[in-house]
Amino acid sequence: MKLVPKIIFPVMAFLAVVLAGCSKPAAEAPAAAPEKAGVTIDAETQARIGLKIEPPVATQWQPEIHATGRVADPLVFTAAAADYETARAAAKASQSELDRMQKLAAGDNASPRALETAQAAAAHDAMAFKSAQAKFTGDWGVQLAAQTNLDGYATQLQAGDNSLIKLALPAGMFPNTLPSSAVILFSERESDQFTAAFADDLGIDPTTQVQTLLFAVDKKMPPSLAVTGQLKIAGEPVAGVVVPVDAVLRHEGKGWVYVQTGTNQFVRVEMALDRLTANGWFVSENLSATNRIIVAGAQTVLSAELSGGGFNAGQRD
């Protein structure tokens, strides 16, 4: 019986420690992270750093497909065209020879062996031409395969009079109606965007289930240049705004823009960077035409925000 108190007292002491830990003052609990307060920039500083504030332009965005691709190398096209034309010429020549031998054989002026040789050559060259035609059509489309002057077209490509662009649609994406054109982009600058005309459907790769489209443009493009394409598709237009490219900041792998919340107050707002247009980035969320955003000087504001120093009226660059 004397052992019972020795067991009870340690248990009671342990419970007292646990209860004491649970009864710590609320002030000792971890504080919640403060909300972003934005950046304060007085009128004098705004003028000094050349801050420019404008509302984004309201617009509508037509649903589209984003595709990736490259500018076709003229030398690759020329080599493919040469192989195709060589096979075509060989098939035509051997068929002409077969026709000649058949006429001679009809008048007993050609041996059966010579006729068989001509038939074999014609059959071989015809099959080789069909194979070359199928490969060229798969790589460059039915329209170019039907060209009667591929040499001339290849010369134009090499001279820089025009360019061919292959765009691969996202896997499993097969539009019901093929687009008549595509906006080609290779940077965010408006001068680096142009419209290319639809040239042909190169078909669907059975392994990757990727459909490739061919586009042509009357413009000299660097061979093998990686590009993206925007292809308009059928669907209801989406309402939103266009944000100028110079207003958009990139930080931590995301896109941002500064929105004015007061005369001297600005808050950084995240925006999606997946709909680039000729005039800027289209946004359908977080921004509206009633907002006023920084369109010039935003990088200076971001630097001040990240440094934690903010702006002072007497600060000099």
C-alpha positions in Angstrom: 0.0 0.0 0.0 2.9 2.3 0.6 3.9 2.1 -3.1 0.7 3.8 -4.4 1.7 7.4 -3.5 5.0 7.0 -5.2 3.1 6.2 -8.5 0.4 8.9 -8.1 2.7 11.8 -7.5 4.8 11.5 -10.8 1.5 11.2 -12.7 0.1 14.3 -11.1 3.3 16.2 -11.8 3.2 15.3 -15.4 -0.4 16.4 -15.8 0.4 19.7 -14.1 3.2 20.4 -16.7 0.8 19.6 -19.6 -1.9 21.8 -18.3 0.5 24.6 -17.7 1.8 24.4 -21.3 -1.8 24.6 -22.6 -2.6 27.7 -20.6 0.1 29.9 -22.1 -1.1 33.5 -22.8 -2.6 34.1 -26.2 0.1 36.7 -26.8 2.7 33.9 -27.0 1.0 32.2 -29.9 2.5 32.7 -33.4 1.2 35.8 -35.1 -0.5 35.6 -38.5 1.5 36.8 -41.5 0.7 40.5 -42.2 -1.2 41.2 -45.4 0.6 43.0 -48.2 0.3 46.7 -47.7 1.4 47.7 -51.1 3.7 50.7 -51.9 3.3 54.3 -51.1 4.6 56.8 -53.6 4.0 60.5 -53.2 3.3 62.8 -56.1 6.8 64.3 -56.2 8.4 60.8 -56.4 5.9 59.7 -59.0 7.0 62.6 -61.2 10.7 62.1 -60.5 10.7 58.4 -61.5 8.5 59.0 -64.5 5.5 57.0 -63.3 2.8 56.7 -65.9 -0.7 55.4 -64.9 -3.5 54.4 -67.3 -6.5 52.1 -67.2 -6.2 48.9 -69.2 -8.2 48.7 -72.4 -11.4 46.7 -72.4 -11.7 44.2 -75.1 -12.9 40.7 -76.0 -10.8 37.7 -76.6 -11.8 35.0 -79.1 -10.9 31.5 -77.9 -7.8 30.2 -79.5 -5.3 27.4 -79.5 -1.6 28.0 -78.6 0.7 25.9 -80.7 4.5 25.7 -80.9 6.7 25.1 -83.8 9.7 26.2 -85.9 10.5 28.0 -89.1 11.3 25.4 -91.8 14.9 25.3 -93.0 14.9 26.1 -96.8 17.8 23.7 -97.3 15.8 20.8 -95.8 12.9 21.7 -98.0 15.2 21.9 -101.1 16.7 18.4 -100.4 13.2 16.9 -99.9 12.0 18.6 -103.1 15.0 17.3 -105.0 14.5 13.7 -103.9 10.8 14.0 -104.8 11.4 15.5 -108.3 14.2 12.9 -109.0 11.8 10.1 -108.2 9.1 11.7 -110.4 11.5 12.1 -113.3 12.8 8.5 -113.0 9.2 7.2 -113.0 8.3 9.3 -116.0 11.3 8.2 -118.0 10.9 4.5 -117.3 7.2 4.7 -118.2 8.1 6.3 -121.5 10.7 3.6 -122.1 8.1 0.9 -121.4 5.6 2.6 -123.8 8.3 2.6 -126.5 9.2 -1.1 -125.9 5.6 -2.1 -126.0 5.2 -0.5 -129.5 8.4 -2.2 -130.7 7.3 -5.6 -129.3 3.9 -5.2 -131.1 5.8 -5.0 -134.4 8.2 -7.9 -133.5 11.0 -5.3 -133.2 11.8 -6.0 -129.5 12.6 -9.2 -127.7 10.4 -10.5 -124.9 13.4 -10.1 -122.5 13.8 -6.4 -123.4 10.1 -5.9 -122.8 10.2 -7.6 -119.4 13.2 -5.5 -118.4 11.4 -2.3 -119.3 8.3 -3.5 -117.4 10.3 -4.2 -114.3 12.1 -0.9 -114.4 8.8 1.0 -114.9 7.2 -0.9 -112.0 10.2 -0.2 -109.7 10.4 3.5 -110.5 6.6 3.9 -110.1 6.8 2.4 -106.6 9.8 4.5 -105.7 7.9 7.6 -106.8 4.8 6.7 -104.8 7.0 6.3 -101.7 8.8 9.6 -102.3 5.4 11.3 -102.9 4.0 9.9 -99.7 7.0 11.1 -97.7 7.0 14.6 -99.2 3.3 14.9 -98.7 3.6 13.9 -95.0 6.4 16.4 -94.5 5.1 19.3 -96.6 1.5 18.8 -97.4 -0.7 17.9 -100.3 -0.7 21.4 -101.8 3.1 21.6 -102.2 3.3 17.9 -103.4 1.0 19.0 -106.2 3.3 21.8 -107.3 4.7 21.4 -110.8 7.6 23.8 -110.1 9.1 22.8 -106.8 12.5 23.9 -107.9 11.2 27.4 -108.3 9.5 27.4 -104.9 12.6 26.1 -103.2 14.6 28.9 -104.9 12.2 31.5 -103.4 12.6 30.0 -100.0 16.3 30.2 -100.2 16.2 33.7 -101.5 14.1 34.8 -98.5 11.0 35.9 -100.4 8.9 33.8 -98.1 9.0 31.3 -95.2 7.2 28.1 -94.2 6.3 27.5 -90.5 5.2 24.2 -89.0 3.0 24.5 -85.9 2.2 21.5 -83.7 -1.1 21.6 -81.9 -1.4 20.4 -78.3 -1.7 16.6 -78.1 -5.2 15.4 -78.6 -6.4 18.9 -79.8 -8.1 18.5 -83.2 -10.1 21.6 -84.3 -13.3 20.9 -86.3 -12.5 23.9 -88.6 -9.0 24.6 -89.5 -7.9 28.2 -89.1 -7.3 30.4 -92.2 -4.3 32.1 -90.5 -2.3 32.2 -87.3 -0.6 34.9 -85.4 3.1 34.0 -85.2 5.2 35.3 -82.2 8.8 34.9 -81.4 9.0 37.6 -78.6 6.7 39.9 -76.7 7.4 42.9 -78.9 4.7 43.9 -81.3 7.2 44.2 -84.2 8.0 40.5 -83.7 4.4 39.4 -84.3 2.9 38.8 -87.7 0.1 36.9 -89.4 0.9 33.7 -91.5 -1.6 32.2 -93.9 -2.7 28.6 -93.6 -1.0 26.4 -96.2 -1.9 22.8 -95.4 -2.7 20.2 -92.8 0.2 17.8 -92.4 -1.9 15.3 -90.5 -1.8 13.5 -87.1 1.1 11.6 -85.8 -0.3 8.2 -84.8 2.2 7.8 -82.0 2.0 11.2 -80.3 -1.5 12.1 -81.4 -0.2 15.6 -82.4 -1.6 17.4 -85.4 0.8 19.6 -87.4 -0.3 22.5 -89.6 1.8 24.3 -92.2 1.7 28.1 -92.6 3.3 30.4 -95.1 4.3 34.0 -94.8 5.8 36.5 -97.2 8.6 37.3 -94.8 12.3 36.3 -94.3 12.6 34.3 -91.1 15.7 32.7 -89.6 15.7 28.9 -90.3 14.8 26.7 -87.4 13.7 29.7 -85.3 11.4 28.5 -82.5 8.0 30.3 -82.6 4.6 30.1 -81.0 1.3 30.4 -82.9 -2.2 31.6 -81.9 -5.0 30.0 -83.8 -8.5 31.4 -83.5 -11.2 28.7 -83.0 -14.9 28.7 -82.8 -16.4 29.7 -79.4 -18.0 32.5 -77.3 -15.7 35.5 -76.9 -14.4 36.3 -73.4 -14.6 39.8 -72.0 -11.5 41.3 -70.3 -8.7 43.9 -70.7 -5.4 44.2 -72.5 -2.4 45.1 -70.4 0.6 46.7 -72.2 3.7 44.5 -72.3 5.8 47.2 -70.5 3.4 47.2 -67.6 3.9 43.5 -66.8 6.6 42.4 -64.3 8.0 39.0 -63.8 8.8 37.9 -60.3 9.0 34.4 -58.7 8.0 32.9 -62.0 4.7 34.8 -62.2 3.3 37.9 -63.9 2.4 41.0 -61.9 1.0 44.5 -62.5 0.7 47.4 -60.1 -2.8 48.7 -59.5 -3.5 52.1 -58.0 -5.7 51.8 -54.9 -5.4 55.4 -53.8 -3.8 58.7 -54.8 -0.3 57.5 -53.7 -1.1 53.8 -53.0 -0.2 50.9 -55.3 -0.7 47.2 -54.8 1.0 44.4 -56.9 -1.6 42.1 -58.4 -0.8 38.7 -60.0 -2.0 38.2 -63.6 -1.9 35.2 -66.0 0.6 35.3 -68.9 -1.1 32.9 -71.3 -2.9 35.1 -73.8 -0.5 37.4 -75.6 -2.1 39.6 -78.3 -0.6 42.2 -80.7 -1.3 45.0 -78.2 -0.3 43.3 -74.9 -1.5 40.6 -72.5 -5.2 39.8 -72.4 -6.5 39.3 -68.8 -10.0 38.2 -67.8 -9.5 38.0 -64.1 -8.2 40.3 -61.2 -8.3 43.4 -63.5 -10.9 45.5 -65.2 -11.2 48.6 -67.2 -12.0 50.6 -64.1 -8.6 49.9 -62.6 -5.7 52.2 -63.1 -2.3 50.4 -63.5 1.3 51.5 -63.8 2.3 51.3 -67.4 5.7 53.0 -67.1 8.1 52.8 -64.2 6.8 49.6 -62.7 10.2 48.0 -62.5 11.4 50.8 -60.3 8.4 50.4 -58.0 9.1 46.6 -57.8 12.7 47.2 -56.8 11.7 49.6 -54.0 9.1 47.1 -52.7 11.4 44.2 -52.7 14.2 46.1 -51.0 11.8 47.1 -48.2 13.1 50.7 -48.3 10.2 52.2 -50.2 10.4 55.8 -51.5 11.2 59.0 -49.8 10.2 62.5 -51.2 13.8 63.6 -51.0 15.4 60.5 -52.5 17.5 60.9 -55.6 18.3 58.3 -58.3 
